[in-house]
């Protein structure tokens, strides 16, 4: 569970945590406005929508630890492109790539591994630990990022030059990418494959199962609830 919590937040450091905490710096060093950055998030969202559907069946074919580790490594590779401060077109492609690595390869295996860890009687505990732990881990990653940024900044952020802020932010990106790679190795080496997980691999989801689920009104209601929750979350995030 500790590895799931760590991986569950580490994979989102580059696409979301850093732009959340360092938004003014991100906009300045990438020469973007909020609309352009929002378009990058939109590309991520479109790729993620498709990836959510396709990622579930993939998670039934391969062990979660392998998919999670590969997703972390591929996400970290995008960090080195991020650190090159590409043009807006490349940045949008990068966010599409992150939509693929964090959702298609990562999300369903993480949910599946959490469900397996919770067993028949502790699903609430498992997902409570996961989400609560991810929130705490995200805050700690944020504090670490601010510490690194300030350590490599020669002056106070409000008077530092754009070049100095860009150099300091580059170190933040490199450290974040390195941490994600390290977490990937920890997951690959230490996340256990249980017998229950192996058994669930045999119960694979068919497309007919997906169609049956999509016919349930409660599923569509949950989609609307989650969408509204995220809209409110992202609004307060920006504020």
BELNORFEN-V944888 format. One record per residue. N is the residue number from 1. RES is the residue in three letters. PHI is phi in whole degrees, 0 to 359 (999 if undefined). Layout:
# BELNORFEN-V944888
N;RES;PHI, N;RES;PHI
This chain:
# BELNORFEN-V944888
1;UNK;999, 2;UNK;301, 3;UNK;293, 4;UNK;297, 5;UNK;297, 6;UNK;297, 7;UNK;292, 8;UNK;296, 9;UNK;257, 10;UNK;301, 11;UNK;294, 12;UNK;257, 13;UNK;301, 14;UNK;292, 15;UNK;286, 16;UNK;232, 17;UNK;295, 18;UNK;295, 19;UNK;297, 20;UNK;291, 21;UNK;278, 22;UNK;249, 23;UNK;306, 24;UNK;301, 25;UNK;293, 26;UNK;300, 27;UNK;298, 28;UNK;287, 29;UNK;288, 30;UNK;267, 31;UNK;57, 32;UNK;241, 33;UNK;250, 34;UNK;297, 35;UNK;294, 36;UNK;296, 37;UNK;295, 38;UNK;297, 39;UNK;294, 40;UNK;297, 41;UNK;297, 42;UNK;293, 43;UNK;299, 44;UNK;304, 45;UNK;296, 46;UNK;295, 47;UNK;297, 48;UNK;295, 49;UNK;302, 50;UNK;290, 51;UNK;294, 52;UNK;302, 53;UNK;290, 54;UNK;277, 55;UNK;289, 56;UNK;298, 57;UNK;302, 58;UNK;297, 59;UNK;293, 60;UNK;277, 61;UNK;260, 62;UNK;229, 63;UNK;299, 64;UNK;305, 65;UNK;298, 66;UNK;289, 67;UNK;294, 68;UNK;296, 69;UNK;297, 70;UNK;297, 71;UNK;298, 72;UNK;297, 73;UNK;295, 74;UNK;291, 75;UNK;295, 76;UNK;297, 77;UNK;300, 78;UNK;298, 79;UNK;297, 80;UNK;288, 81;UNK;290, 82;UNK;303, 83;UNK;288, 84;UNK;274, 85;UNK;52, 86;UNK;288, 87;UNK;292, 88;UNK;302, 89;UNK;296, 90;UNK;292, 91;UNK;296, 92;UNK;294, 93;UNK;298, 94;UNK;298, 95;UNK;292, 96;UNK;296, 97;UNK;298, 98;UNK;294, 99;UNK;300, 100;UNK;289, 101;UNK;288, 102;UNK;276, 103;UNK;250, 104;UNK;299, 105;UNK;269, 106;UNK;252, 107;UNK;298, 108;UNK;298, 109;UNK;300, 110;UNK;295, 111;UNK;297, 112;UNK;296, 113;UNK;297, 114;UNK;294, 115;UNK;297, 116;UNK;296, 117;UNK;298, 118;UNK;287, 119;UNK;65, 120;UNK;277, 121;UNK;240, 122;UNK;231, 123;UNK;295, 124;UNK;298, 125;UNK;298, 126;UNK;299, 127;UNK;285, 128;UNK;295, 129;UNK;300, 130;UNK;298, 131;UNK;289, 132;UNK;296, 133;UNK;295, 134;UNK;296, 135;UNK;297, 136;UNK;295, 137;UNK;297, 138;UNK;299, 139;UNK;296, 140;UNK;294, 141;UNK;300, 142;UNK;297, 143;UNK;299, 144;UNK;298, 145;UNK;298, 146;UNK;296, 147;UNK;298, 148;UNK;296, 149;UNK;301, 150;UNK;290, 151;UNK;294, 152;UNK;260, 153;UNK;264, 154;UNK;281, 155;UNK;228, 156;UNK;297, 157;UNK;305, 158;UNK;285, 159;UNK;240, 160;UNK;291, 161;UNK;288, 162;UNK;298, 163;UNK;297, 164;UNK;295, 165;UNK;294, 166;UNK;294, 167;UNK;297, 168;UNK;294, 169;UNK;292, 170;UNK;299, 171;UNK;298, 172;UNK;299, 173;UNK;296, 174;UNK;296, 175;UNK;295, 176;UNK;299, 177;UNK;297, 178;UNK;295, 179;UNK;296, 180;UNK;297, 181;UNK;298, 182;UNK;297, 183;UNK;299, 184;UNK;300, 185;UNK;294, 186;UNK;297, 187;UNK;297, 188;UNK;299, 189;UNK;275, 190;UNK;241, 191;UNK;285, 192;UNK;275, 193;UNK;260, 194;UNK;273, 195;UNK;297, 196;UNK;298, 197;UNK;296, 198;UNK;298, 199;UNK;295, 200;UNK;291, 201;UNK;297, 202;UNK;280, 203;UNK;262, 204;UNK;280, 205;UNK;278, 206;UNK;261, 207;UNK;295, 208;UNK;296, 209;UNK;298, 210;UNK;298, 211;UNK;297, 212;UNK;297, 213;UNK;294, 214;UNK;291, 215;UNK;276, 216;UNK;278, 217;UNK;302, 218;UNK;297, 219;UNK;294, 220;UNK;293, 221;UNK;296, 222;UNK;298, 223;UNK;300, 224;UNK;296, 225;UNK;299, 226;UNK;295, 227;UNK;299, 228;UNK;297, 229;UNK;299, 230;UNK;289, 231;UNK;299, 232;UNK;297, 233;UNK;298, 234;UNK;290, 235;UNK;298, 236;UNK;294, 237;UNK;301, 238;UNK;293, 239;UNK;299
